[in-house]
Amino acid sequence: MRVAITGASGFVGSHCLAVAVAAGHEVRAVVRNPAKARAAAVLHGLDPDGIDVAFADLTDHDALRASLEGADALIHAGAVFSLDPRDARRMRAVNPTSTRVLLEEAAERGLDRVVHVSSMGVYGAGRTRVDPNTPTGPECGAYTGSKIEADAIAVAHQEAGQPVVIVCPGGIIGPRDPSPELSDSMAPVLDGLRRSVVPLPKGACFGMVDVRDVAAVCVGSLTTGSAPARYLVAGHLVGPADLLRLSAHLTGRPVRIVGFPAPLLTAVGLLCDLVGRATANKMPLGLEVARMTAANMRAGGLQEVDQASAADAFGFPTISLEATVAETVAWLHSAGHLSDEQAGNLAG
């Protein structure tokens, strides 16, 4: 198939690019920075000259429409993803609007398949069980609000009979992140790996998924299964403290975990937002993440996610949590994000 991939220079999008090329698809990378797209291709061992690149910022609707010229399918992985409160207005404006423009154009052109990358964040953070029929919301802030609105647009196209597949990943981690500073899903992982004493929320539990598994479901959805469809790919349900203990076991580096209660977490998140706005600095925690985590903690953590449809269609997940953590830490070390001491046994 001739597949257009938005956000192809980002974390999820670049992995989709690599998987799609390996599957024999003709790929068009729809990006706002062609140089970054070339760098992402090289990172994944691809020939950058063999990738068709279309320049299209998510705010340039004419360019987005033109990027689908001649395409058979679309993977819409592009979005403004930031937990920085200074990006809130941009997320609310860009994420739903770009989704609407692309899906309308895809319907107009009669594309065979559209894969919309949503998020497990569209579901209320206080839920303990989620299945494909669980209502979305409520939002915890600008990012989740923008993804809920974009998700609703994709659902509307499904209800209109369009061949739209919605993929909802959990917290995404894994090797080969093209961003020099790492994506906002990877940066907290790196921060925890660098510390010897780490404050973490008590009783929280989230879905953590390997980026390669997410890409496999997205690309697989182009040719496997029916559409419309909705795949929950939360991944492995694990508490942040248990995730860090696993990394400490694999690296052999001792880490002391300090419990963080929900009320204090929310207060610190608010303070970080205020300081970040005042100083124009990116802070280690924001109010939206604090609200999400506190709601999760009060509910007792996410306990069950119905991922059966993704398991049946794609064998999801194919990568164990231990393998993901080990390969992520090893890559972070090889890419210069972790020192030999921080990577420990995985500094090969």
FIDO-410661 format. One record per residue (C-alpha): y, z, x; residue in three letters; residue number from 1. Coordinates in Angstrom, 2 decimals, padded with zeros to 5 digits, always signed. Layout:
N
<atom py="Y" pz="Z" px="X" code="ALA" pos="NUM"/>
...
This chain:
348
<atom py="+000.00" pz="+000.00" px="+000.00" code="MET" pos="1"/>
<atom py="+003.64" pz="-000.42" px="+000.99" code="ARG" pos="2"/>
<atom py="+004.88" pz="+003.17" px="+000.89" code="VAL" pos="3"/>
<atom py="+008.46" pz="+004.42" px="+001.12" code="ALA" pos="4"/>
<atom py="+008.70" pz="+008.02" px="+002.38" code="ILE" pos="5"/>
<atom py="+011.95" pz="+009.92" px="+001.98" code="THR" pos="6"/>
<atom py="+012.58" pz="+012.69" px="+004.48" code="GLY" pos="7"/>
<atom py="+010.21" pz="+010.99" px="+006.91" code="ALA" pos="8"/>
<atom py="+011.93" pz="+012.61" px="+009.89" code="SER" pos="9"/>
<atom py="+011.41" pz="+016.13" px="+008.50" code="GLY" pos="10"/>
<atom py="+008.49" pz="+018.52" px="+008.75" code="PHE" pos="11"/>
<atom py="+006.48" pz="+017.46" px="+005.69" code="VAL" pos="12"/>
<atom py="+007.77" pz="+013.89" px="+005.64" code="GLY" pos="13"/>
<atom py="+006.88" pz="+013.15" px="+009.26" code="SER" pos="14"/>
<atom py="+003.34" pz="+014.42" px="+008.72" code="HIS" pos="15"/>
<atom py="+003.10" pz="+012.23" px="+005.61" code="CYS" pos="16"/>
<atom py="+004.26" pz="+009.33" px="+007.77" code="LEU" pos="17"/>
<atom py="+001.52" pz="+009.96" px="+010.33" code="ALA" pos="18"/>
<atom py="-001.21" pz="+010.37" px="+007.70" code="VAL" pos="19"/>
<atom py="-000.08" pz="+007.27" px="+005.80" code="ALA" pos="20"/>
<atom py="-000.12" pz="+005.13" px="+008.96" code="VAL" pos="21"/>
<atom py="-003.58" pz="+006.46" px="+009.86" code="ALA" pos="22"/>
<atom py="-004.75" pz="+005.55" px="+006.34" code="ALA" pos="23"/>
<atom py="-003.65" pz="+001.95" px="+006.87" code="GLY" pos="24"/>
<atom py="-000.59" pz="+001.93" px="+004.63" code="HIS" pos="25"/>
<atom py="+002.55" pz="-000.04" px="+005.48" code="GLU" pos="26"/>
<atom py="+005.21" pz="+002.63" px="+005.78" code="VAL" pos="27"/>
<atom py="+008.97" pz="+002.63" px="+005.37" code="ARG" pos="28"/>
<atom py="+010.72" pz="+005.77" px="+006.64" code="ALA" pos="29"/>
<atom py="+013.73" pz="+006.50" px="+004.42" code="VAL" pos="30"/>
<atom py="+015.99" pz="+008.73" px="+006.53" code="VAL" pos="31"/>
<atom py="+019.61" pz="+009.56" px="+007.19" code="ARG" pos="32"/>
<atom py="+019.13" pz="+009.63" px="+010.98" code="ASN" pos="33"/>
<atom py="+017.15" pz="+006.69" px="+012.43" code="PRO" pos="34"/>
<atom py="+017.13" pz="+008.26" px="+015.91" code="ALA" pos="35"/>
<atom py="+015.45" pz="+011.38" px="+014.52" code="LYS" pos="36"/>
<atom py="+012.93" pz="+009.16" px="+012.71" code="ALA" pos="37"/>
<atom py="+012.01" pz="+007.50" px="+016.00" code="ARG" pos="38"/>
<atom py="+011.67" pz="+010.89" px="+017.69" code="ALA" pos="39"/>
<atom py="+009.46" pz="+012.14" px="+014.85" code="ALA" pos="40"/>
<atom py="+007.25" pz="+009.06" px="+015.18" code="ALA" pos="41"/>
<atom py="+006.83" pz="+009.68" px="+018.91" code="VAL" pos="42"/>
<atom py="+006.03" pz="+013.35" px="+018.24" code="LEU" pos="43"/>
<atom py="+003.14" pz="+012.22" px="+016.04" code="HIS" pos="44"/>
<atom py="+001.91" pz="+009.67" px="+018.59" code="GLY" pos="45"/>
<atom py="+003.17" pz="+006.65" px="+016.64" code="LEU" pos="46"/>
<atom py="+004.90" pz="+003.55" px="+017.96" code="ASP" pos="47"/>
<atom py="+008.50" pz="+003.95" px="+016.73" code="PRO" pos="48"/>
<atom py="+009.00" pz="+000.19" px="+016.89" code="ASP" pos="49"/>
<atom py="+006.15" pz="-000.22" px="+014.44" code="GLY" pos="50"/>
<atom py="+007.85" pz="+001.86" px="+011.74" code="ILE" pos="51"/>
<atom py="+010.14" pz="+000.20" px="+009.20" code="ASP" pos="52"/>
<atom py="+013.19" pz="+002.48" px="+008.97" code="VAL" pos="53"/>
<atom py="+015.66" pz="+002.41" px="+006.07" code="ALA" pos="54"/>
<atom py="+018.91" pz="+004.33" px="+006.49" code="PHE" pos="55"/>
<atom py="+019.70" pz="+006.24" px="+003.29" code="ALA" pos="56"/>
<atom py="+021.38" pz="+009.60" px="+002.95" code="ASP" pos="57"/>
<atom py="+020.26" pz="+011.46" px="-000.18" code="LEU" pos="58"/>
<atom py="+023.83" pz="+011.27" px="-001.45" code="THR" pos="59"/>
<atom py="+023.98" pz="+007.47" px="-001.06" code="ASP" pos="60"/>
<atom py="+022.38" pz="+006.41" px="-004.33" code="HIS" pos="61"/>
<atom py="+022.74" pz="+002.68" px="-003.76" code="ASP" pos="62"/>
<atom py="+020.94" pz="+002.98" px="-000.42" code="ALA" pos="63"/>
<atom py="+018.21" pz="+005.10" px="-002.01" code="LEU" pos="64"/>
<atom py="+017.64" pz="+002.45" px="-004.67" code="ARG" pos="65"/>
<atom py="+017.58" pz="-000.33" px="-002.08" code="ALA" pos="66"/>
<atom py="+015.05" pz="+001.59" px="+000.03" code="SER" pos="67"/>
<atom py="+012.41" pz="+000.94" px="-002.65" code="LEU" pos="68"/>
<atom py="+012.75" pz="-002.85" px="-002.38" code="GLU" pos="69"/>
<atom py="+009.27" pz="-004.30" px="-001.95" code="GLY" pos="70"/>
<atom py="+007.54" pz="-000.91" px="-002.09" code="ALA" pos="71"/>
<atom py="+004.34" pz="-000.26" px="-004.04" code="ASP" pos="72"/>
<atom py="+004.64" pz="+003.51" px="-003.91" code="ALA" pos="73"/>
<atom py="+006.98" pz="+006.37" px="-003.03" code="LEU" pos="74"/>
<atom py="+006.47" pz="+009.78" px="-001.47" code="ILE" pos="75"/>
<atom py="+009.64" pz="+011.74" px="-002.15" code="HIS" pos="76"/>
<atom py="+009.58" pz="+014.46" px="+000.50" code="ALA" pos="77"/>
<atom py="+013.30" pz="+014.39" px="+001.22" code="GLY" pos="78"/>
<atom py="+015.43" pz="+017.35" px="+000.11" code="ALA" pos="79"/>
<atom py="+018.11" pz="+019.68" px="+001.36" code="VAL" pos="80"/>
<atom py="+016.01" pz="+022.69" px="+002.33" code="PHE" pos="81"/>
<atom py="+018.04" pz="+025.63" px="+003.53" code="SER" pos="82"/>
<atom py="+018.06" pz="+029.35" px="+002.94" code="LEU" pos="83"/>
<atom py="+021.63" pz="+029.52" px="+004.23" code="ASP" pos="84"/>
<atom py="+024.00" pz="+030.43" px="+001.35" code="PRO" pos="85"/>
<atom py="+026.61" pz="+028.05" px="+002.73" code="ARG" pos="86"/>
<atom py="+024.32" pz="+025.16" px="+001.74" code="ASP" pos="87"/>
<atom py="+023.89" pz="+026.38" px="-001.84" code="ALA" pos="88"/>
<atom py="+026.30" pz="+023.99" px="-003.54" code="ARG" pos="89"/>
<atom py="+024.91" pz="+021.02" px="-001.61" code="ARG" pos="90"/>
<atom py="+021.32" pz="+021.85" px="-002.58" code="MET" pos="91"/>
<atom py="+022.15" pz="+022.19" px="-006.26" code="ARG" pos="92"/>
<atom py="+023.98" pz="+018.85" px="-006.21" code="ALA" pos="93"/>
<atom py="+021.70" pz="+016.78" px="-003.98" code="VAL" pos="94"/>
<atom py="+018.11" pz="+017.77" px="-004.71" code="ASN" pos="95"/>
<atom py="+017.97" pz="+017.10" px="-008.47" code="PRO" pos="96"/>
<atom py="+020.30" pz="+014.10" px="-008.38" code="THR" pos="97"/>
<atom py="+018.47" pz="+012.27" px="-005.58" code="SER" pos="98"/>
<atom py="+015.19" pz="+012.90" px="-007.39" code="THR" pos="99"/>
<atom py="+016.58" pz="+011.47" px="-010.61" code="ARG" pos="100"/>
<atom py="+017.93" pz="+008.36" px="-008.86" code="VAL" pos="101"/>
<atom py="+014.69" pz="+007.67" px="-006.98" code="LEU" pos="102"/>
<atom py="+012.34" pz="+008.24" px="-009.90" code="LEU" pos="103"/>
<atom py="+014.46" pz="+006.12" px="-012.24" code="GLU" pos="104"/>
<atom py="+014.50" pz="+003.32" px="-009.67" code="GLU" pos="105"/>
<atom py="+010.75" pz="+003.66" px="-009.12" code="ALA" pos="106"/>
<atom py="+010.20" pz="+003.34" px="-012.89" code="ALA" pos="107"/>
<atom py="+012.54" pz="+000.36" px="-013.08" code="GLU" pos="108"/>
<atom py="+010.67" pz="-001.40" px="-010.27" code="ARG" pos="109"/>
<atom py="+007.27" pz="-000.51" px="-011.71" code="GLY" pos="110"/>
<atom py="+005.92" pz="+001.28" px="-008.62" code="LEU" pos="111"/>
<atom py="+002.19" pz="+001.97" px="-008.78" code="ASP" pos="112"/>
<atom py="+002.44" pz="+005.61" px="-007.74" code="ARG" pos="113"/>
<atom py="+005.19" pz="+008.16" px="-007.08" code="VAL" pos="114"/>
<atom py="+004.47" pz="+011.46" px="-005.31" code="VAL" pos="115"/>
<atom py="+007.16" pz="+014.10" px="-005.77" code="HIS" pos="116"/>
<atom py="+006.99" pz="+017.01" px="-003.32" code="VAL" pos="117"/>
<atom py="+007.96" pz="+020.08" px="-005.31" code="SER" pos="118"/>
<atom py="+007.29" pz="+023.70" px="-004.27" code="SER" pos="119"/>
<atom py="+005.43" pz="+026.83" px="-005.32" code="MET" pos="120"/>
<atom py="+008.93" pz="+028.28" px="-005.32" code="GLY" pos="121"/>
<atom py="+009.54" pz="+026.67" px="-008.71" code="VAL" pos="122"/>
<atom py="+007.44" pz="+029.46" px="-010.24" code="TYR" pos="123"/>
<atom py="+008.91" pz="+032.90" px="-010.79" code="GLY" pos="124"/>
<atom py="+008.56" pz="+035.05" px="-007.69" code="ALA" pos="125"/>
<atom py="+007.26" pz="+037.94" px="-009.79" code="GLY" pos="126"/>
<atom py="+004.16" pz="+036.08" px="-011.01" code="ARG" pos="127"/>
<atom py="+000.76" pz="+037.26" px="-009.82" code="THR" pos="128"/>
<atom py="-001.20" pz="+034.27" px="-011.18" code="ARG" pos="129"/>
<atom py="-000.16" pz="+030.61" px="-011.34" code="VAL" pos="130"/>
<atom py="-001.90" pz="+027.52" px="-012.69" code="ASP" pos="131"/>
<atom py="-000.69" pz="+023.95" px="-013.32" code="PRO" pos="132"/>
<atom py="+000.39" pz="+024.90" px="-016.87" code="ASN" pos="133"/>
<atom py="+002.46" pz="+027.93" px="-015.82" code="THR" pos="134"/>
<atom py="+006.11" pz="+027.50" px="-016.87" code="PRO" pos="135"/>
<atom py="+008.56" pz="+027.15" px="-013.99" code="THR" pos="136"/>
<atom py="+011.37" pz="+029.62" px="-013.30" code="GLY" pos="137"/>
<atom py="+013.25" pz="+031.81" px="-013.18" code="PRO" pos="138"/>
<atom py="+015.13" pz="+030.86" px="-010.03" code="GLU" pos="139"/>
<atom py="+015.95" pz="+033.27" px="-007.22" code="CYS" pos="140"/>
<atom py="+018.86" pz="+031.26" px="-005.86" code="GLY" pos="141"/>
<atom py="+020.19" pz="+027.81" px="-005.06" code="ALA" pos="142"/>
<atom py="+017.13" pz="+026.42" px="-003.32" code="TYR" pos="143"/>
<atom py="+014.59" pz="+027.45" px="-005.95" code="THR" pos="144"/>
<atom py="+017.06" pz="+026.50" px="-008.69" code="GLY" pos="145"/>
<atom py="+017.49" pz="+023.00" px="-007.26" code="SER" pos="146"/>
<atom py="+013.72" pz="+022.54" px="-006.91" code="LYS" pos="147"/>
<atom py="+013.12" pz="+023.75" px="-010.48" code="ILE" pos="148"/>
<atom py="+015.60" pz="+021.18" px="-011.77" code="GLU" pos="149"/>
<atom py="+014.09" pz="+018.40" px="-009.64" code="ALA" pos="150"/>
<atom py="+010.59" pz="+019.41" px="-010.79" code="ASP" pos="151"/>
<atom py="+011.71" pz="+019.13" px="-014.41" code="ALA" pos="152"/>
<atom py="+012.94" pz="+015.59" px="-013.77" code="ILE" pos="153"/>
<atom py="+009.53" pz="+014.65" px="-012.35" code="ALA" pos="154"/>
<atom py="+007.82" pz="+016.21" px="-015.37" code="VAL" pos="155"/>
<atom py="+010.05" pz="+014.20" px="-017.72" code="ALA" pos="156"/>
<atom py="+008.92" pz="+010.99" px="-016.00" code="HIS" pos="157"/>
<atom py="+005.30" pz="+012.09" px="-016.36" code="GLN" pos="158"/>
<atom py="+005.83" pz="+012.70" px="-020.07" code="GLU" pos="159"/>
<atom py="+007.33" pz="+009.22" px="-020.35" code="ALA" pos="160"/>
<atom py="+004.05" pz="+007.81" px="-019.01" code="GLY" pos="161"/>
<atom py="+005.12" pz="+007.11" px="-015.43" code="GLN" pos="162"/>
<atom py="+002.48" pz="+007.41" px="-012.65" code="PRO" pos="163"/>
<atom py="+004.09" pz="+010.47" px="-011.08" code="VAL" pos="164"/>
<atom py="+002.13" pz="+013.06" px="-009.10" code="VAL" pos="165"/>
<atom py="+003.76" pz="+016.44" px="-008.43" code="ILE" pos="166"/>
<atom py="+002.61" pz="+018.38" px="-005.35" code="VAL" pos="167"/>
<atom py="+003.62" pz="+022.05" px="-005.09" code="CYS" pos="168"/>
<atom py="+003.12" pz="+023.50" px="-001.59" code="PRO" pos="169"/>
<atom py="+003.34" pz="+027.17" px="-000.65" code="GLY" pos="170"/>
<atom py="+005.02" pz="+028.36" px="+002.54" code="GLY" pos="171"/>
<atom py="+004.48" pz="+025.52" px="+005.00" code="ILE" pos="172"/>
<atom py="+003.56" pz="+026.14" px="+008.63" code="ILE" pos="173"/>
<atom py="+001.81" pz="+024.13" px="+011.30" code="GLY" pos="174"/>
<atom py="+002.29" pz="+022.22" px="+014.55" code="PRO" pos="175"/>
<atom py="+004.65" pz="+019.32" px="+015.29" code="ARG" pos="176"/>
<atom py="+007.90" pz="+020.25" px="+013.56" code="ASP" pos="177"/>
<atom py="+010.45" pz="+017.53" px="+014.47" code="PRO" pos="178"/>
<atom py="+013.52" pz="+019.74" px="+014.05" code="SER" pos="179"/>
<atom py="+014.77" pz="+021.10" px="+017.41" code="PRO" pos="180"/>
<atom py="+015.62" pz="+024.43" px="+015.74" code="GLU" pos="181"/>
<atom py="+012.52" pz="+024.25" px="+013.50" code="LEU" pos="182"/>
<atom py="+012.57" pz="+024.00" px="+009.71" code="SER" pos="183"/>
<atom py="+013.50" pz="+027.01" px="+007.60" code="ASP" pos="184"/>
<atom py="+009.82" pz="+027.57" px="+006.76" code="SER" pos="185"/>
<atom py="+008.87" pz="+027.72" px="+010.44" code="MET" pos="186"/>
<atom py="+011.83" pz="+029.61" px="+011.90" code="ALA" pos="187"/>
<atom py="+010.81" pz="+033.03" px="+010.46" code="PRO" pos="188"/>
<atom py="+007.31" pz="+032.55" px="+011.89" code="VAL" pos="189"/>
<atom py="+008.77" pz="+031.90" px="+015.31" code="LEU" pos="190"/>
<atom py="+011.04" pz="+034.93" px="+015.01" code="ASP" pos="191"/>
<atom py="+008.07" pz="+037.18" px="+014.24" code="GLY" pos="192"/>
<atom py="+006.03" pz="+035.78" px="+017.12" code="LEU" pos="193"/>
<atom py="+008.82" pz="+036.50" px="+019.58" code="ARG" pos="194"/>
<atom py="+009.15" pz="+040.19" px="+018.67" code="ARG" pos="195"/>
<atom py="+007.06" pz="+043.20" px="+019.64" code="SER" pos="196"/>
<atom py="+008.33" pz="+045.29" px="+016.72" code="VAL" pos="197"/>
<atom py="+008.60" pz="+043.43" px="+013.41" code="VAL" pos="198"/>
<atom py="+009.95" pz="+044.78" px="+010.10" code="PRO" pos="199"/>
<atom py="+007.95" pz="+043.25" px="+007.24" code="LEU" pos="200"/>
<atom py="+007.86" pz="+043.78" px="+003.45" code="PRO" pos="201"/>
<atom py="+005.26" pz="+046.19" px="+002.08" code="LYS" pos="202"/>
<atom py="+002.78" pz="+044.76" px="-000.41" code="GLY" pos="203"/>
<atom py="+004.03" pz="+041.16" px="-000.40" code="ALA" pos="204"/>
<atom py="+001.56" pz="+038.29" px="-000.67" code="CYS" pos="205"/>
<atom py="+002.37" pz="+034.57" px="-000.58" code="PHE" pos="206"/>
<atom py="+000.61" pz="+031.25" px="-000.24" code="GLY" pos="207"/>
<atom py="+000.71" pz="+029.85" px="+003.29" code="MET" pos="208"/>
<atom py="-000.38" pz="+026.26" px="+003.77" code="VAL" pos="209"/>
<atom py="-000.88" pz="+023.98" px="+006.75" code="ASP" pos="210"/>
<atom py="+001.58" pz="+021.08" px="+006.79" code="VAL" pos="211"/>
<atom py="-001.30" pz="+018.72" px="+007.61" code="ARG" pos="212"/>
<atom py="-003.13" pz="+019.73" px="+004.44" code="ASP" pos="213"/>
<atom py="+000.05" pz="+019.14" px="+002.41" code="VAL" pos="214"/>
<atom py="+000.45" pz="+015.67" px="+003.93" code="ALA" pos="215"/>
<atom py="-003.19" pz="+014.84" px="+003.24" code="ALA" pos="216"/>
<atom py="-002.76" pz="+015.68" px="-000.45" code="VAL" pos="217"/>
<atom py="+000.52" pz="+013.74" px="-000.71" code="CYS" pos="218"/>
<atom py="-000.86" pz="+010.60" px="+000.93" code="VAL" pos="219"/>
<atom py="-004.23" pz="+010.96" px="-000.75" code="GLY" pos="220"/>
<atom py="-002.48" pz="+011.07" px="-004.13" code="SER" pos="221"/>
<atom py="-001.37" pz="+007.47" px="-003.60" code="LEU" pos="222"/>
<atom py="-004.89" pz="+006.16" px="-004.12" code="THR" pos="223"/>
<atom py="-007.06" pz="+009.05" px="-005.29" code="THR" pos="224"/>
<atom py="-007.10" pz="+010.68" px="-008.70" code="GLY" pos="225"/>
<atom py="-005.17" pz="+009.83" px="-011.81" code="SER" pos="226"/>
<atom py="-001.48" pz="+009.99" px="-012.54" code="ALA" pos="227"/>
<atom py="+000.32" pz="+011.81" px="-013.99" code="PRO" pos="228"/>
<atom py="-001.08" pz="+014.83" px="-012.16" code="ALA" pos="229"/>
<atom py="+000.06" pz="+018.16" px="-010.76" code="ARG" pos="230"/>
<atom py="-001.51" pz="+019.67" px="-007.65" code="TYR" pos="231"/>
<atom py="-000.87" pz="+023.27" px="-006.62" code="LEU" pos="232"/>
<atom py="-001.38" pz="+023.56" px="-002.86" code="VAL" pos="233"/>
<atom py="-000.32" pz="+027.13" px="-002.19" code="ALA" pos="234"/>
<atom py="-002.94" pz="+027.35" px="+000.55" code="GLY" pos="235"/>
<atom py="-004.19" pz="+030.74" px="+001.72" code="HIS" pos="236"/>
<atom py="-002.88" pz="+033.84" px="-000.06" code="LEU" pos="237"/>
<atom py="-001.90" pz="+036.30" px="+002.64" code="VAL" pos="238"/>
<atom py="+000.59" pz="+039.10" px="+003.23" code="GLY" pos="239"/>
<atom py="+003.20" pz="+038.64" px="+005.98" code="PRO" pos="240"/>
<atom py="+001.84" pz="+041.69" px="+007.81" code="ALA" pos="241"/>
<atom py="-001.73" pz="+040.33" px="+007.74" code="ASP" pos="242"/>
<atom py="-000.48" pz="+036.96" px="+008.97" code="LEU" pos="243"/>
<atom py="+001.23" pz="+038.64" px="+011.92" code="LEU" pos="244"/>
<atom py="-001.86" pz="+040.76" px="+012.63" code="ARG" pos="245"/>
<atom py="-003.90" pz="+037.56" px="+012.77" code="LEU" pos="246"/>
<atom py="-001.50" pz="+036.00" px="+015.25" code="SER" pos="247"/>
<atom py="-001.54" pz="+039.20" px="+017.34" code="ALA" pos="248"/>
<atom py="-005.35" pz="+039.08" px="+017.38" code="HIS" pos="249"/>
<atom py="-005.36" pz="+035.43" px="+018.48" code="LEU" pos="250"/>
<atom py="-002.69" pz="+035.83" px="+021.14" code="THR" pos="251"/>
<atom py="-003.92" pz="+039.23" px="+022.33" code="GLY" pos="252"/>
<atom py="-000.32" pz="+040.46" px="+022.29" code="ARG" pos="253"/>
<atom py="+000.23" pz="+043.84" px="+020.60" code="PRO" pos="254"/>
<atom py="+002.77" pz="+043.91" px="+017.75" code="VAL" pos="255"/>
<atom py="+004.02" pz="+046.95" px="+015.84" code="ARG" pos="256"/>
<atom py="+004.75" pz="+046.31" px="+012.16" code="ILE" pos="257"/>
<atom py="+007.36" pz="+048.41" px="+010.37" code="VAL" pos="258"/>
<atom py="+007.22" pz="+048.49" px="+006.56" code="GLY" pos="259"/>
<atom py="+010.28" pz="+047.31" px="+004.66" code="PHE" pos="260"/>
<atom py="+010.78" pz="+048.56" px="+001.04" code="PRO" pos="261"/>
<atom py="+011.95" pz="+046.16" px="-001.69" code="ALA" pos="262"/>
<atom py="+015.32" pz="+047.84" px="-002.50" code="PRO" pos="263"/>
<atom py="+016.33" pz="+047.88" px="+001.17" code="LEU" pos="264"/>
<atom py="+015.24" pz="+044.26" px="+001.56" code="LEU" pos="265"/>
<atom py="+017.57" pz="+043.10" px="-001.21" code="THR" pos="266"/>
<atom py="+020.48" pz="+045.09" px="+000.22" code="ALA" pos="267"/>
<atom py="+019.93" pz="+043.64" px="+003.70" code="VAL" pos="268"/>
<atom py="+019.69" pz="+040.13" px="+002.24" code="GLY" pos="269"/>
<atom py="+023.03" pz="+040.56" px="+000.48" code="LEU" pos="270"/>
<atom py="+024.62" pz="+041.92" px="+003.65" code="LEU" pos="271"/>
<atom py="+023.27" pz="+039.01" px="+005.70" code="CYS" pos="272"/>
<atom py="+024.71" pz="+036.53" px="+003.20" code="ASP" pos="273"/>
<atom py="+028.13" pz="+038.17" px="+003.39" code="LEU" pos="274"/>
<atom py="+028.10" pz="+038.26" px="+007.19" code="VAL" pos="275"/>
<atom py="+026.85" pz="+034.68" px="+007.40" code="GLY" pos="276"/>
<atom py="+029.61" pz="+033.40" px="+005.14" code="ARG" pos="277"/>
<atom py="+032.27" pz="+035.36" px="+007.03" code="ALA" pos="278"/>
<atom py="+031.14" pz="+034.36" px="+010.52" code="THR" pos="279"/>
<atom py="+029.66" pz="+030.90" px="+009.78" code="ALA" pos="280"/>
<atom py="+026.48" pz="+032.00" px="+011.56" code="ASN" pos="281"/>
<atom py="+022.92" pz="+031.44" px="+010.38" code="LYS" pos="282"/>
<atom py="+021.37" pz="+034.82" px="+009.62" code="MET" pos="283"/>
<atom py="+017.71" pz="+035.89" px="+009.92" code="PRO" pos="284"/>
<atom py="+017.52" pz="+036.79" px="+006.22" code="LEU" pos="285"/>
<atom py="+019.34" pz="+035.66" px="+003.09" code="GLY" pos="286"/>
<atom py="+019.69" pz="+036.99" px="-000.43" code="LEU" pos="287"/>
<atom py="+017.51" pz="+034.27" px="-001.98" code="GLU" pos="288"/>
<atom py="+014.56" pz="+035.05" px="+000.31" code="VAL" pos="289"/>
<atom py="+015.16" pz="+038.77" px="-000.23" code="ALA" pos="290"/>
<atom py="+015.09" pz="+038.33" px="-004.02" code="ARG" pos="291"/>
<atom py="+011.92" pz="+036.22" px="-003.85" code="MET" pos="292"/>
<atom py="+010.18" pz="+038.71" px="-001.60" code="THR" pos="293"/>
<atom py="+011.31" pz="+041.79" px="-003.52" code="ALA" pos="294"/>
<atom py="+010.11" pz="+040.33" px="-006.83" code="ALA" pos="295"/>
<atom py="+006.79" pz="+039.44" px="-005.20" code="ASN" pos="296"/>
<atom py="+006.45" pz="+042.97" px="-003.82" code="MET" pos="297"/>
<atom py="+007.25" pz="+044.66" px="-007.13" code="ARG" pos="298"/>
<atom py="+004.60" pz="+042.54" px="-008.88" code="ALA" pos="299"/>
<atom py="+001.98" pz="+043.39" px="-006.26" code="GLY" pos="300"/>
<atom py="+002.00" pz="+039.98" px="-004.61" code="GLY" pos="301"/>
<atom py="+000.65" pz="+036.59" px="-005.60" code="LEU" pos="302"/>
<atom py="-003.02" pz="+037.18" px="-006.40" code="GLN" pos="303"/>
<atom py="-004.40" pz="+033.94" px="-007.78" code="GLU" pos="304"/>
<atom py="-003.44" pz="+030.25" px="-007.76" code="VAL" pos="305"/>
<atom py="-005.49" pz="+027.59" px="-009.51" code="ASP" pos="306"/>
<atom py="-005.86" pz="+024.96" px="-006.79" code="GLN" pos="307"/>
<atom py="-009.06" pz="+023.50" px="-008.24" code="ALA" pos="308"/>
<atom py="-007.66" pz="+020.03" px="-008.92" code="SER" pos="309"/>
<atom py="-006.55" pz="+019.64" px="-005.29" code="ALA" pos="310"/>
<atom py="-009.85" pz="+021.06" px="-004.08" code="ALA" pos="311"/>
<atom py="-011.85" pz="+018.65" px="-006.22" code="ASP" pos="312"/>
<atom py="-009.82" pz="+015.56" px="-005.31" code="ALA" pos="313"/>
<atom py="-009.12" pz="+016.20" px="-001.62" code="PHE" pos="314"/>
<atom py="-011.34" pz="+019.08" px="-000.48" code="GLY" pos="315"/>
<atom py="-008.18" pz="+021.16" px="-000.12" code="PHE" pos="316"/>
<atom py="-007.66" pz="+023.20" px="+001.96" code="PRO" pos="317"/>
<atom py="-009.42" pz="+021.61" px="+004.89" code="THR" pos="318"/>
<atom py="-007.87" pz="+023.80" px="+007.59" code="ILE" pos="319"/>
<atom py="-008.56" pz="+027.53" px="+007.88" code="SER" pos="320"/>
<atom py="-005.69" pz="+029.99" px="+008.18" code="LEU" pos="321"/>
<atom py="-006.97" pz="+031.06" px="+011.60" code="GLU" pos="322"/>
<atom py="-006.98" pz="+027.46" px="+012.84" code="ALA" pos="323"/>
<atom py="-003.48" pz="+026.89" px="+011.46" code="THR" pos="324"/>
<atom py="-002.08" pz="+029.97" px="+013.18" code="VAL" pos="325"/>
<atom py="-003.82" pz="+029.24" px="+016.48" code="ALA" pos="326"/>
<atom py="-002.73" pz="+025.60" px="+016.59" code="GLU" pos="327"/>
<atom py="+000.80" pz="+026.45" px="+015.46" code="THR" pos="328"/>
<atom py="+001.26" pz="+029.07" px="+018.17" code="VAL" pos="329"/>
<atom py="-000.23" pz="+026.74" px="+020.81" code="ALA" pos="330"/>
<atom py="+002.14" pz="+023.95" px="+019.76" code="TRP" pos="331"/>
<atom py="+005.17" pz="+026.28" px="+019.69" code="LEU" pos="332"/>
<atom py="+004.32" pz="+027.23" px="+023.26" code="HIS" pos="333"/>
<atom py="+003.82" pz="+023.65" px="+024.45" code="SER" pos="334"/>
<atom py="+007.12" pz="+022.64" px="+022.79" code="ALA" pos="335"/>
<atom py="+008.98" pz="+025.39" px="+024.64" code="GLY" pos="336"/>
<atom py="+009.66" pz="+027.67" px="+021.65" code="HIS" pos="337"/>
<atom py="+007.41" pz="+030.47" px="+022.96" code="LEU" pos="338"/>
<atom py="+007.03" pz="+031.86" px="+026.48" code="SER" pos="339"/>
<atom py="+003.68" pz="+032.33" px="+028.19" code="ASP" pos="340"/>
<atom py="+003.87" pz="+036.05" px="+027.40" code="GLU" pos="341"/>
<atom py="+004.69" pz="+035.46" px="+023.72" code="GLN" pos="342"/>
<atom py="+001.86" pz="+032.95" px="+023.26" code="ALA" pos="343"/>
<atom py="-000.59" pz="+035.17" px="+025.13" code="GLY" pos="344"/>
<atom py="-004.16" pz="+033.86" px="+024.98" code="ASN" pos="345"/>
<atom py="-002.95" pz="+030.65" px="+023.31" code="LEU" pos="346"/>
<atom py="-000.69" pz="+029.64" px="+026.19" code="ALA" pos="347"/>
<atom py="-003.18" pz="+027.04" px="+027.37" code="GLY" pos="348"/>
